[in-house]
Amino acid sequence: MFGTSGIRGPLGETVTAALALDVGRAVATDGADRVLVGRDARDSGRFLADAVAAGLAECGASVVDLGQVATPTLARSIDRLNADAGVVITASHNPAPDNGIKLWTPSGQAFDLDQRERITELVDREAYAFAAWDETGDRHRDETATAAHRDALVEAVDRESIEGLDIVVDVGNGVGGVTATALARWVPT
């Protein structure tokens, strides 16, 4: 199910809302109680993120919806927002008909092989721990992730170290504008 960077493939074939629902169920069943969910700019990300969130909540996890964010923004936010995991809906540089699901740890790293194998086994066996009707997870929106990531980038770079450099940012049709807004703060006006 997982490739070198999460689950990726053609929408409606490899990547479906049913799979996203099951991945959400599996992440919660595997022990994640609070999970960040975000997505890139692909239109299909809307319903895939909703499906992941539904699976998480159905198995008792609290969902923090970051909306449209860059993948590194979600990864950096997991620890800051005291979450157990993060799920980002993105196919990165893959063609427009594709989408994908990437899973992240609080350290900001992708799920390792053991974690991916546990999620795959839960999905394959449909072995989910559904929550009781009155113990399902909640879902709320957090609008702080991009600004916090931008501020961390600004703080991490010494302005003198970039003086005289020509800097080009290519966000590749993604939502990586956080880098451009950070750079705008470094450039003297």
KOLVEX-358365 format. One line per 10 residues: their letters; for each residue x, y, z of C-alpha. Coordinates in Angstrom, 1 decimal, decimal comma. Example, Ala and Ser with C-alpha at 12.3 -4.5 7.8 and 13.67 -1.06 7.14 Angstrom:
AS) 12,3 -4,5 7,8 | 13,7 -1,1 7,1
END
This chain:
MFGTSGIRGP) 0,0 0,0 0,0 | 2,8 2,4 0,9 | 5,5 3,5 -1,6 | 8,6 5,4 -0,9 | 6,7 8,5 0,2 | 3,3 7,5 1,5 | 0,4 6,3 -0,6 | 0,2 7,8 -4,0 | -1,6 7,0 -7,3 | -4,5 7,8 -9,5
LGETVTAALA) -7,6 9,2 -7,8 | -10,4 6,7 -8,0 | -8,1 3,8 -8,6 | -5,2 3,6 -6,1 | -6,4 6,5 -3,9 | -10,1 6,6 -3,0 | -12,2 8,1 -0,3 | -12,8 4,5 1,0 | -9,0 4,1 1,4 | -8,7 7,5 3,1
LDVGRAVATD) -11,5 6,5 5,5 | -9,7 3,2 6,3 | -6,3 4,9 6,8 | -8,0 7,3 9,3 | -9,5 4,4 11,1 | -6,2 2,5 11,2 | -4,2 5,5 12,5 | -6,7 6,0 15,4 | -6,8 2,2 16,1 | -3,0 2,2 16,2
GADRVLVGRD) -3,2 4,6 19,2 | -3,3 8,1 17,9 | -5,7 10,2 20,0 | -5,1 13,6 18,5 | -4,3 13,9 14,8 | -3,6 16,9 12,5 | -5,1 16,7 9,0 | -4,1 18,9 6,1 | -4,1 18,9 2,4 | -2,5 20,5 -0,7
ARDSGRFLAD) -4,3 22,5 -3,4 | -5,6 19,6 -5,4 | -9,4 19,7 -5,5 | -9,8 16,0 -4,6 | -8,0 16,8 -1,3 | -11,2 18,2 0,1 | -13,1 15,0 0,2 | -10,1 12,8 0,9 | -9,3 14,9 4,0 | -12,9 14,7 5,1
AVAAGLAECG) -12,8 10,9 4,7 | -9,5 10,6 6,7 | -11,1 12,8 9,4 | -14,2 10,7 9,5 | -12,2 7,5 10,0 | -10,2 9,1 12,7 | -13,2 10,4 14,6 | -15,1 7,2 14,1 | -12,4 5,4 16,0 | -12,2 8,0 18,8
ASVVDLGQVA) -9,4 10,4 17,7 | -9,7 14,1 18,0 | -9,1 15,8 14,6 | -7,3 19,1 14,2 | -8,1 20,4 10,6 | -5,3 22,6 9,3 | -7,0 23,0 5,9 | -4,7 23,8 3,0 | -1,1 23,7 4,2 | 2,3 22,8 2,9
TPTLARSIDR) 3,5 19,3 3,9 | 6,4 20,6 6,0 | 4,0 23,0 7,8 | 1,8 20,0 8,9 | 4,9 18,0 9,9 | 6,3 20,8 12,0 | 2,9 21,5 13,6 | 2,4 18,0 15,1 | 4,6 18,5 18,1 | 3,7 22,2 18,5
LNADAGVVIT) 0,0 21,3 18,7 | 0,5 18,3 21,0 | -0,7 15,8 18,4 | 0,2 12,1 18,1 | 0,3 12,0 14,4 | -0,4 14,0 11,2 | -2,0 13,1 7,9 | -1,5 15,2 4,8 | -3,4 14,6 1,6 | -0,9 15,3 -1,2
ASHNPAPDNG) 0,6 13,7 -4,3 | 3,5 16,2 -4,2 | 4,9 16,4 -7,7 | 2,8 13,6 -9,2 | 0,5 14,4 -12,2 | -2,8 16,2 -11,6 | -5,0 13,0 -11,8 | -3,1 11,6 -8,7 | -3,4 12,2 -5,0 | -1,9 10,6 -2,0
IKLWTPSGQA) -1,8 10,2 1,8 | 1,3 10,8 3,9 | 1,5 10,0 7,6 | 3,7 11,9 10,0 | 5,1 11,5 13,6 | 5,4 14,2 16,3 | 9,1 14,4 15,5 | 8,1 15,7 12,0 | 9,3 12,5 10,3 | 7,3 10,3 8,0
FDLDQRERIT) 6,0 7,0 9,6 | 8,7 4,5 9,6 | 8,5 1,0 8,1 | 7,1 -0,6 11,3 | 4,4 2,0 11,6 | 3,4 1,8 7,9 | 3,3 -2,0 8,2 | 0,9 -1,8 11,2 | -1,4 0,6 9,3 | -1,3 -1,7 6,3
ELVDREAYAF) -2,2 -4,7 8,4 | -5,1 -2,9 10,1 | -6,5 -1,8 6,7 | -6,0 -5,2 5,1 | -7,7 -7,0 8,0 | -10,3 -4,2 8,5 | -9,4 -4,5 12,2 | -10,5 -1,2 13,5 | -11,3 -0,2 17,1 | -14,5 1,8 16,6
AAWDETGDRH) -15,5 4,1 19,4 | -18,7 3,9 21,2 | -21,4 6,3 19,9 | -20,7 8,7 22,7 | -16,9 8,5 22,5 | -16,3 9,4 18,9 | -13,7 12,1 18,2 | -14,3 15,8 17,7 | -13,0 18,0 14,9 | -11,9 21,6 15,0
RDETATAAHR) -10,0 24,0 12,8 | -6,7 25,5 13,6 | -5,6 28,5 11,6 | -2,2 29,0 13,3 | 0,0 26,5 11,5 | 1,2 28,5 8,5 | 2,0 31,6 10,5 | 3,9 29,6 13,1 | 5,9 27,8 10,4 | 6,7 31,1 8,7
DALVEAVDRE) 7,8 32,6 12,0 | 10,1 29,6 12,7 | 11,7 29,9 9,3 | 12,3 33,7 9,8 | 13,8 33,0 13,3 | 16,1 30,3 12,0 | 17,9 32,4 9,3 | 20,4 35,1 10,1 | 19,6 38,0 7,8 | 23,3 38,8 7,3
SIEGLDIVVD) 23,9 35,3 5,9 | 21,6 36,0 2,9 | 22,6 39,5 2,1 | 23,7 39,8 -1,5 | 22,1 36,6 -2,5 | 19,6 36,3 -5,3 | 16,8 34,0 -4,1 | 14,2 32,3 -6,3 | 11,2 30,4 -4,8 | 9,4 27,8 -6,9
VGNGVGGVTA) 6,4 26,5 -5,0 | 5,6 24,1 -7,9 | 1,8 24,8 -7,9 | 1,7 23,8 -4,3 | 0,8 25,6 -1,1 | 4,4 26,2 -0,1 | 3,9 29,9 -0,1 | 5,1 29,9 3,5 | 8,7 30,0 2,2 | 8,0 33,0 0,0
TALARWVPT) 6,3 34,9 2,9 | 9,3 34,1 5,2 | 11,7 35,3 2,6 | 9,7 38,5 2,2 | 10,3 39,2 5,9 | 14,1 38,8 5,4 | 14,4 41,2 2,5 | 15,0 44,8 3,5 | 12,3 47,2 2,3
END
